[in-house]
Amino acid sequence: MGRSLSFVVVALVISSLLLMAAPPALSAAVRPPPVRIGRYSIISAKVRKQIGNFLKKHALDIIGNVLSAPAGQKQGDNNLDTKAADTAGLYVFNLSVGTSVPQTITGILDITTELVWTQCSCSDADACLPPPATTFQPSSSDTFTSVPCNSQTCQSAINQPCGANPSANCTYLMTYNDYTNTSGYLANDTFTFGQAQVPGVVFGCSNASSGDFSGASGVLGFSKGNLSMVSQLQLSWFSYLLASEASDTDNNLLQFGDDAVPETKNSRSTPLLTNDVYPDLYFVNLTGIMVDGRQLNGIPAGTFDLQPNGSGGAFLSTTVPVTYLEKAAYDVLRQAFRSRIKAEAVSGSALGLDLCYTLQSAKDDMVVPKLALVFDGTNAVMELKKHNYFFADNATNLECLTILPIKGGSLLGSLLQTDTNMAYDIDGGRLIFETASAAPRPHLKVSLMIAVQMVGWALLVF
């Protein structure tokens, strides 16, 4: 079995989250030159039923799976053993890989991991991901090459002992939880984005995978790690706009490079923080919470501060729908909501959520307080709609707050981000956000359009 990628366990950022530590920097020789990629249009299905299924199965898992490894402690060489949470919110899109006969792979957009991998020919039928997951055939690409164990790329990324055969494949084992993992070897090939070809992209060629990836054939890591799409393409900007169930459009946009730069005056910005313990993640400085236009004064000072040991702070995810707030802040928020909502709270165990109410009819739609997040920066307030933090599930007849308590840090989930254009200024170290109505529509004549489907919710941790 291959060696695992370099990981650490986050015992203090969020109990039950597995985060990938950045490997040593790859040399410039293994990185492709910068390239203008263009725009993507991600076409996703409505997700109400899929979110409900996730909450029923997995929301409580994240609370219950408490990691015990000290901050910064690395796991064993052969595998990363984690009691990681099941997660969801998997936006899947298509890319073309290889030359001679380009092949389409489907990858999950994940801003919290760095490894780009896809299913290749499987070691046996049981190791294959089920349809509609595609399988990349290395023998059909003229430019495919495996990465040898003794190469600088392998040693800088995985630091793998090569044994008696130094030219053997650079193998890896990536474990997401007890029953979701993938293994294979690192390789290089040409990735095509519209008319732009990028040679020599390092990716994982998996030959054995288990778990539910909801039809995707792999993962496209967009973290700050050295193997991520952001680093390998040397992107200065990227952005995404995820449409909610309540949105009047199904279009979710993923944009690269200059095309991701906001073009309106209605945007707000906040610094992206550097966490030396978990450098791959996109941390922001959440400074407060507003309910019905008023700051919640009961939250203890420093609750959201990022600590030198890596704890605290708040980071963003595109693969987890639920938001997790530091418990000291959540308790104040929960009380503020309970005191303002006239209905009687009921058990939310059927959805794995904490603050729930009996679902009202459309004409008696429950009025909930307005919620806004306050970030470091001038007027850096993210005003949210009801669908960003309340979820109505017809199957259980429940309407629940999709925010849960956690100790050691906070996570801003994908539901919270829907209908907000999220732009990452990598070079400038800023997160810029604006409402969907303020964000400009793509210029289709110059856009790269890739048809994508959001294929549901699966078991993938960051």
C-alpha positions as CSV (number, residue, x, y, z in Angstrom):
1,M,0.0,0.0,0.0
2,G,1.3,3.4,-0.9
3,R,2.3,6.1,1.5
4,S,-0.2,8.7,2.6
5,L,0.0,12.3,1.6
6,S,1.3,14.7,4.2
7,F,-1.6,15.3,6.6
8,V,-2.3,16.6,10.1
9,V,-5.3,16.2,12.3
10,V,-7.1,19.3,13.4
11,A,-8.1,18.6,17.0
12,L,-8.6,22.2,17.8
13,V,-10.0,23.9,14.7
14,I,-13.2,21.9,14.5
15,S,-13.8,18.6,16.4
16,S,-14.1,16.0,13.6
17,L,-12.5,17.8,10.7
18,L,-9.6,16.3,8.7
19,L,-7.3,19.0,7.2
20,M,-4.4,18.5,4.8
21,A,-1.1,20.1,5.7
22,A,0.9,21.7,3.0
23,P,3.8,19.6,1.6
24,P,7.2,21.2,1.0
25,A,7.1,23.6,-1.9
26,L,7.4,22.1,-5.3
27,S,10.1,23.4,-7.5
28,A,9.3,25.8,-10.3
29,A,10.3,23.1,-12.7
30,V,7.2,21.0,-12.0
31,R,4.8,23.9,-12.3
32,P,3.2,24.9,-15.6
33,P,3.5,28.6,-16.6
34,P,0.5,30.9,-15.8
35,V,-2.3,30.6,-18.3
36,R,-5.6,32.5,-18.8
37,I,-8.3,29.9,-18.2
38,G,-11.5,31.9,-18.6
39,R,-15.0,31.4,-17.2
40,Y,-17.0,28.3,-16.2
41,S,-20.7,28.0,-15.9
42,I,-21.6,25.3,-13.4
43,I,-25.1,24.0,-14.0
44,S,-26.5,22.4,-10.9
45,A,-29.8,20.7,-10.0
46,K,-32.0,21.9,-7.2
47,V,-30.8,20.4,-4.0
48,R,-33.5,20.5,-1.4
49,K,-34.1,16.8,-1.1
50,Q,-30.3,16.1,-1.2
51,I,-29.6,18.5,1.6
52,G,-32.3,16.9,3.7
53,N,-30.8,13.5,3.2
54,F,-27.4,14.7,4.2
55,L,-28.7,16.3,7.4
56,K,-30.6,13.2,8.4
57,K,-27.5,11.0,7.9
58,H,-24.5,13.1,8.8
59,A,-25.1,16.3,10.7
60,L,-24.7,14.7,14.1
61,D,-21.6,12.7,13.0
62,I,-19.6,15.9,12.8
63,I,-20.4,16.7,16.5
64,G,-19.9,13.1,17.7
65,N,-16.5,12.4,16.0
66,V,-14.1,14.3,18.3
67,L,-10.5,14.1,17.3
68,S,-7.9,13.6,20.0
69,A,-4.6,14.2,18.3
70,P,-2.8,17.3,19.6
71,A,-2.4,20.3,17.2
72,G,0.2,19.6,14.6
73,Q,0.6,16.0,15.4
74,K,1.1,13.9,12.2
75,Q,-0.4,10.5,11.7
76,G,1.5,7.4,10.7
77,D,3.3,7.1,7.4
78,N,1.1,4.3,6.0
79,N,-2.3,5.8,6.5
80,L,-4.1,8.7,8.0
81,D,-6.5,7.3,10.6
82,T,-9.3,9.7,11.3
83,K,-12.7,9.7,12.8
84,A,-13.6,12.4,10.3
85,A,-17.1,13.7,9.7
86,D,-19.1,12.9,6.7
87,T,-19.7,15.9,4.6
88,A,-21.6,17.0,1.6
89,G,-22.4,19.8,-0.8
90,L,-20.4,18.4,-3.8
91,Y,-20.4,20.6,-6.8
92,V,-19.0,18.5,-9.7
93,F,-17.7,19.8,-13.0
94,N,-16.0,18.4,-16.1
95,L,-12.5,18.8,-17.2
96,S,-10.6,17.4,-20.2
97,V,-7.4,15.5,-19.6
98,G,-4.9,14.0,-21.9
99,T,-4.0,14.4,-25.6
100,S,-4.5,12.5,-28.8
101,V,-7.9,11.5,-27.5
102,P,-8.8,14.0,-24.7
103,Q,-10.9,12.4,-22.0
104,T,-13.5,14.0,-19.7
105,I,-13.2,13.6,-16.0
106,T,-15.6,14.8,-13.3
107,G,-14.2,16.4,-10.2
108,I,-15.6,17.8,-7.0
109,L,-14.9,21.4,-6.3
110,D,-13.2,21.4,-2.9
111,I,-11.5,24.5,-1.5
112,T,-10.1,22.8,1.6
113,T,-7.9,20.1,0.0
114,E,-5.0,20.3,-2.4
115,L,-4.9,16.9,-4.2
116,V,-6.3,16.7,-7.7
117,W,-7.2,13.1,-8.5
118,T,-9.4,11.0,-10.8
119,Q,-10.3,7.4,-11.2
120,C,-8.0,5.5,-13.5
121,S,-8.2,1.9,-14.5
122,C,-9.2,-0.1,-11.4
123,S,-7.3,-2.9,-9.7
124,D,-10.6,-4.9,-9.6
125,A,-14.3,-4.3,-10.1
126,D,-15.0,-3.7,-6.4
127,A,-12.4,-0.9,-6.3
128,C,-14.1,1.1,-9.0
129,L,-16.4,4.0,-8.4
130,P,-19.9,3.2,-9.8
131,P,-21.4,4.9,-12.8
132,P,-21.8,7.7,-13.7
133,A,-18.2,8.1,-12.6
134,T,-15.9,8.1,-15.6
135,T,-12.6,6.3,-15.8
136,F,-9.5,7.9,-17.2
137,Q,-7.4,5.6,-19.4
138,P,-3.7,6.6,-19.2
139,S,-2.8,4.4,-22.2
140,S,-5.0,6.6,-24.5
141,S,-3.1,9.8,-23.8
142,D,0.2,10.5,-25.6
143,T,1.3,12.9,-22.9
144,F,0.6,10.8,-19.8
145,T,3.6,10.0,-17.6
146,S,3.7,8.5,-14.1
147,V,5.8,10.3,-11.4
148,P,8.7,8.0,-10.3
149,C,9.3,7.6,-6.6
150,N,12.8,9.1,-6.7
151,S,11.7,12.3,-8.5
152,Q,11.7,15.7,-6.8
153,T,8.0,15.9,-7.4
154,C,7.3,12.8,-5.4
155,Q,9.7,13.5,-2.6
156,S,8.7,17.1,-2.1
157,A,5.0,16.2,-2.2
158,I,4.9,12.9,-0.3
159,N,8.5,12.2,1.0
160,Q,8.1,8.5,0.2
161,P,10.8,5.9,0.8
162,C,11.5,4.2,-2.6
163,G,12.9,0.9,-1.5
164,A,14.7,-1.4,-4.0
165,N,13.0,0.2,-7.0
166,P,13.5,4.0,-7.0
167,S,11.9,4.4,-10.4
168,A,8.6,2.7,-9.2
169,N,5.4,4.8,-9.1
170,C,5.0,7.5,-6.5
171,T,2.0,6.0,-4.6
172,Y,-0.4,7.5,-2.2
173,L,-3.3,6.5,0.1
174,M,-5.8,9.2,1.0
175,T,-8.3,8.4,3.7
176,Y,-11.3,10.6,4.3
177,N,-12.9,8.5,7.0
178,D,-13.3,4.9,8.1
179,Y,-15.1,3.9,4.9
180,T,-14.1,6.5,2.3
181,N,-10.7,6.5,0.7
182,T,-8.7,6.4,-2.5
183,S,-5.3,5.1,-3.4
184,G,-3.1,5.3,-6.5
185,Y,-0.1,7.0,-7.9
186,L,0.9,10.5,-8.9
187,A,1.2,11.3,-12.6
188,N,1.5,14.2,-15.1
189,D,-0.7,15.0,-18.1
190,T,-2.1,17.9,-20.1
191,F,-5.3,19.5,-18.7
192,T,-7.4,21.4,-21.2
193,F,-9.5,24.4,-20.3
194,G,-11.5,25.5,-23.4
195,Q,-8.7,26.4,-25.9
196,A,-6.0,26.6,-23.3
197,Q,-3.8,23.5,-22.8
198,V,-1.7,23.2,-19.6
199,P,0.9,20.5,-19.8
200,G,2.5,18.7,-16.9
201,V,-0.3,19.0,-14.3
202,V,0.4,16.8,-11.3
203,F,-2.6,14.7,-10.3
204,G,-3.5,11.5,-8.6
205,C,-4.3,8.5,-10.8
206,S,-6.5,6.4,-8.4
207,N,-6.8,2.7,-9.0
208,A,-8.9,1.8,-5.9
209,S,-11.5,3.9,-4.2
210,S,-14.3,3.2,-1.7
211,G,-17.1,5.2,-0.4
212,D,-19.8,7.4,-1.9
213,F,-18.5,10.2,-4.2
214,S,-22.0,10.7,-5.7
215,G,-21.1,10.0,-9.3
216,A,-17.9,12.0,-9.5
217,S,-14.7,10.4,-10.7
218,G,-12.4,12.4,-8.4
219,V,-11.7,15.6,-6.5
220,L,-10.3,18.9,-7.7
221,G,-8.5,20.5,-4.8
222,F,-8.6,24.3,-4.7
223,S,-6.9,25.0,-1.4
224,K,-3.7,27.0,-1.1
225,G,-1.6,23.7,-1.0
226,N,1.2,23.3,-3.6
227,L,-0.6,20.4,-5.5
228,S,-3.9,22.3,-5.8
229,M,-5.3,23.7,-9.0
230,V,-4.8,27.2,-7.6
231,S,-1.1,26.6,-7.1
232,Q,-0.4,24.6,-10.2
233,L,-2.2,27.0,-12.5
234,Q,-0.7,29.9,-10.5
235,L,-4.1,31.6,-10.3
236,S,-4.1,35.1,-9.0
237,W,-7.9,35.0,-8.6
238,F,-10.7,32.5,-8.6
239,S,-14.4,32.8,-7.6
240,Y,-17.6,30.9,-7.4
241,L,-21.3,31.7,-7.2
242,L,-23.4,28.8,-5.9
243,A,-27.2,29.2,-6.5
244,S,-29.6,28.4,-3.7
245,E,-32.9,26.6,-3.9
246,A,-34.6,30.0,-3.6
247,S,-32.6,31.5,-6.5
248,D,-34.3,32.3,-9.8
249,T,-31.4,30.7,-11.6
250,D,-29.7,27.3,-11.6
251,N,-26.4,28.7,-12.8
252,N,-23.4,28.3,-10.5
253,L,-20.3,30.0,-11.8
254,L,-16.7,29.1,-11.3
255,Q,-14.3,31.7,-12.6
256,F,-10.5,31.8,-12.9
257,G,-7.9,34.5,-13.3
258,D,-8.8,38.0,-14.3
259,D,-12.4,36.9,-15.1
260,A,-12.9,36.3,-11.3
261,V,-12.1,39.9,-10.4
262,P,-15.3,41.6,-9.1
263,E,-16.6,44.3,-11.5
264,T,-19.1,46.2,-9.3
265,K,-18.8,48.7,-6.5
266,N,-21.1,46.8,-4.3
267,S,-18.6,44.2,-3.1
268,R,-17.1,44.0,0.4
269,S,-13.6,42.6,1.3
270,T,-11.9,41.1,4.2
271,P,-8.4,39.8,4.6
272,L,-7.5,36.2,4.2
273,L,-5.6,35.2,7.3
274,T,-2.5,33.0,7.5
275,N,-2.7,30.1,9.8
276,D,0.8,28.7,10.2
277,V,-0.5,25.4,11.5
278,Y,-3.0,24.9,8.7
279,P,-1.7,27.0,5.8
280,D,-3.7,25.5,3.1
281,L,-7.1,26.7,4.3
282,Y,-8.9,30.0,3.6
283,F,-9.3,31.6,7.0
284,V,-11.1,34.9,7.6
285,N,-11.5,37.1,10.6
286,L,-15.1,36.9,11.8
287,T,-15.5,39.8,14.2
288,G,-19.2,39.6,15.1
289,I,-22.8,38.6,14.4
290,M,-25.8,40.8,13.8
291,V,-29.4,39.7,14.4
292,D,-32.1,42.0,13.1
293,G,-29.6,44.7,12.4
294,R,-28.1,44.7,15.9
295,Q,-24.7,43.4,17.0
296,L,-24.9,40.5,19.5
297,N,-23.1,41.9,22.5
298,G,-23.1,38.7,24.6
299,I,-20.4,37.0,22.5
300,P,-17.2,37.0,24.6
301,A,-14.4,39.1,23.2
302,G,-11.9,37.1,21.3
303,T,-14.3,34.2,20.6
304,F,-13.4,34.2,16.8
305,D,-9.7,35.1,17.1
306,L,-7.2,32.9,15.4
307,Q,-4.7,31.7,18.0
308,P,-0.9,31.1,17.5
309,N,-1.4,27.3,18.1
310,G,-3.8,27.2,15.1
311,S,-7.1,27.1,17.0
312,G,-9.9,29.6,16.6
313,G,-10.6,31.6,13.5
314,A,-13.1,30.7,10.8
315,F,-12.5,29.0,7.5
316,L,-14.6,28.4,4.4
317,S,-15.8,25.1,2.8
318,T,-17.6,24.2,-0.4
319,T,-18.2,20.6,0.7
320,V,-20.0,21.1,4.0
321,P,-23.5,22.7,3.8
322,V,-23.9,23.3,7.6
323,T,-22.1,26.2,9.4
324,Y,-20.3,25.5,12.7
325,L,-19.8,28.4,15.1
326,E,-17.7,28.5,18.2
327,K,-20.0,27.3,21.0
328,A,-19.7,30.5,23.0
329,A,-21.0,32.5,20.0
330,Y,-23.6,29.9,19.0
331,D,-25.2,29.9,22.5
332,V,-25.8,33.6,22.2
333,L,-27.1,33.3,18.7
334,R,-29.4,30.5,19.6
335,Q,-30.9,32.5,22.5
336,A,-31.4,35.5,20.3
337,F,-33.3,33.4,17.7
338,R,-35.4,31.6,20.3
339,S,-36.4,34.9,22.0
340,R,-37.5,36.4,18.6
341,I,-39.3,33.4,17.0
342,K,-42.8,33.1,18.3
343,A,-43.3,29.4,17.5
344,E,-42.4,26.7,19.9
345,A,-39.1,24.9,19.4
346,V,-39.3,21.1,18.8
347,S,-36.7,18.3,18.6
348,G,-34.5,18.4,15.5
349,S,-33.0,14.9,16.0
350,A,-34.6,13.7,12.7
351,L,-32.4,16.1,10.9
352,G,-29.5,16.1,13.2
353,L,-30.0,19.8,13.9
354,D,-30.4,21.7,17.2
355,L,-32.9,24.6,16.8
356,C,-36.0,23.4,15.0
357,Y,-39.6,24.2,14.5
358,T,-42.7,22.6,13.0
359,L,-42.8,23.4,9.3
360,Q,-45.6,25.9,8.6
361,S,-47.8,26.2,5.6
362,A,-46.8,28.5,2.8
363,K,-49.3,31.1,3.8
364,D,-48.1,30.9,7.5
365,D,-44.4,30.9,6.6
366,M,-42.5,31.3,9.8
367,V,-40.7,34.7,10.3
368,V,-37.2,34.3,11.5
369,P,-34.7,37.1,12.5
370,K,-32.4,38.5,9.9
371,L,-28.8,37.3,10.3
372,A,-25.6,39.0,9.1
373,L,-21.9,38.1,9.7
374,V,-19.4,40.9,10.4
375,F,-15.9,40.5,9.1
376,D,-12.7,42.5,9.5
377,G,-12.8,45.3,7.0
378,T,-14.7,48.5,6.0
379,N,-18.4,47.7,6.0
380,A,-17.5,44.0,5.6
381,V,-20.9,42.8,6.5
382,M,-22.4,39.7,4.8
383,E,-26.2,40.0,5.0
384,L,-27.9,36.7,4.7
385,K,-31.3,35.5,3.5
386,K,-33.4,33.0,5.4
387,H,-32.4,30.1,3.1
388,N,-28.8,30.7,4.0
389,Y,-29.3,29.6,7.6
390,F,-32.8,27.9,7.8
391,F,-33.8,24.7,6.0
392,A,-37.3,23.4,5.6
393,D,-37.7,19.7,5.1
394,N,-41.1,18.4,4.0
395,A,-40.2,14.8,4.8
396,T,-39.7,15.5,8.5
397,N,-42.1,18.5,8.7
398,L,-39.2,20.4,10.3
399,E,-37.7,23.9,9.7
400,C,-34.3,24.2,11.3
401,L,-31.4,26.5,11.8
402,T,-28.5,25.1,9.8
403,I,-25.9,26.3,12.2
404,L,-24.4,24.1,15.0
405,P,-22.1,24.6,17.9
406,I,-18.4,23.5,17.9
407,K,-15.4,24.1,20.1
408,G,-12.0,25.2,18.9
409,G,-13.0,27.2,15.8
410,S,-15.7,28.0,13.2
411,L,-16.5,26.8,9.7
412,L,-18.6,28.7,7.2
413,G,-20.5,26.1,5.1
414,S,-21.8,26.2,1.6
415,L,-25.4,27.0,2.4
416,L,-24.3,30.1,4.1
417,Q,-22.4,31.1,0.9
418,T,-25.2,30.5,-1.6
419,D,-26.3,33.4,-3.7
420,T,-23.1,35.3,-2.8
421,N,-20.3,35.7,-5.3
422,M,-17.1,34.6,-3.4
423,A,-13.9,35.9,-5.0
424,Y,-10.5,34.9,-3.7
425,D,-7.7,37.4,-4.4
426,I,-4.8,35.1,-3.9
427,D,-2.0,37.6,-4.6
428,G,-3.7,40.3,-2.6
429,G,-4.7,38.1,0.3
430,R,-8.4,39.1,0.3
431,L,-11.8,37.5,0.2
432,I,-14.3,39.7,-1.7
433,F,-18.0,39.0,-1.6
434,E,-21.1,40.4,-3.2
435,T,-24.7,39.4,-3.5
436,A,-25.7,37.4,-6.6
437,S,-27.9,40.3,-7.8
438,A,-24.8,42.6,-7.7
439,A,-22.5,40.2,-9.4
440,P,-22.2,40.6,-13.2
441,R,-23.4,37.9,-15.5
442,P,-20.7,36.1,-17.6
443,H,-20.0,37.4,-21.1
444,L,-20.9,34.3,-23.0
445,K,-19.0,35.3,-26.2
446,V,-15.7,35.1,-24.4
447,S,-16.6,32.6,-21.7
448,L,-15.5,29.0,-21.4
449,M,-18.7,27.1,-20.7
450,I,-18.6,23.7,-19.1
451,A,-21.8,21.8,-18.4
452,V,-21.8,20.6,-14.9
453,Q,-24.2,18.9,-12.6
454,M,-24.3,19.0,-8.8
455,V,-24.6,15.3,-8.3
456,G,-25.8,15.3,-4.7
457,W,-24.3,14.9,-1.3
458,A,-21.5,12.4,-0.4
459,L,-19.1,11.4,2.2
460,L,-16.1,13.6,1.7
461,V,-14.2,15.5,4.4
462,F,-12.5,18.6,3.3
